[in-house]
Amino acid sequence: MKSGLDYTIVRPTRLTDEPGDGRIRVGDHVGRGTVPREDVAATIAATLHEPTTIGKLFELTDGDLPIEDALRGL
């Protein structure tokens, strides 16, 4: 974070091997929960195309919003 480079830090809750559904919840503190590994991977890939994630650290768990919508809300 102190490097001066653009960064995004994603902190998922407990990972599961269940199939992802592309719906998540993100925030500073999302509490305990679980999230499919597939949705974590899709979220990380989506951060590469979403400028609102630059310079952010956020937690990630299973939720109701499509990944792109959840990231735009950061």
N, C-alpha and C positions, 0 to 999 in steps of 0.2 A: 504494500500500500504506500510505502514511503519512497518507492523507486522512481516516481515521476511518470511511470508507464500507465497506460489505460489498464484497468483491471475490472473483473467481476468475480466476487466470491459467493459461491452457492453452498449453503449448508442444509442438506436434506435431513429430514427426520429419519427414523428407522427404515432401512431399505427392505423391500420385499421382492420376491421373484414373480409376483402376480403380473398378468398383462397390464400394460398401461392403458389409460383411457384418454390421455391428452388433457386432463382437467386437474388443475392444481390450485394451491393457495400459497401466496408468498407474503412475507412481511418481516419486520425486525424481529419479532418473537411470535412464532406460530403455535407454540406449545408442543406437547407430545403428540406423536402421530406416526403414521407410516406413509410411505410413498413407493410406488413401483420403480424399480431401477430403470425401466424403459422410459418413464416420465421424467426421471432425473436427466437421462441422456438427451431426451428431446428438449428439455428446458435449457441445458447447457448449449446445445446447438442453436437454439433460438436466440440466446443472448448475443450471439455473434452478429445478428441482424437487427437487434433492438437497441438503439442509442440510449434509451432511458436506463439501461443496466450498467453503463460505463461508470466506474467509480463507486459501485454499490456493493454492499455485503447484505445478503438476505437469506432468510430461512425459507425452506420449501417443504410442503407436505401435500398430501392428497387433498383435493378440493373440488369446487364447482365451476371454476372459470377455465375456459380454454387457455392453453399456455400463453399464446400471444397476448391475449387480453390481460392476463394476470401480470405479465411483464410490463406492459404499457402502463399499468397502474402504479408502478414503483415510483 
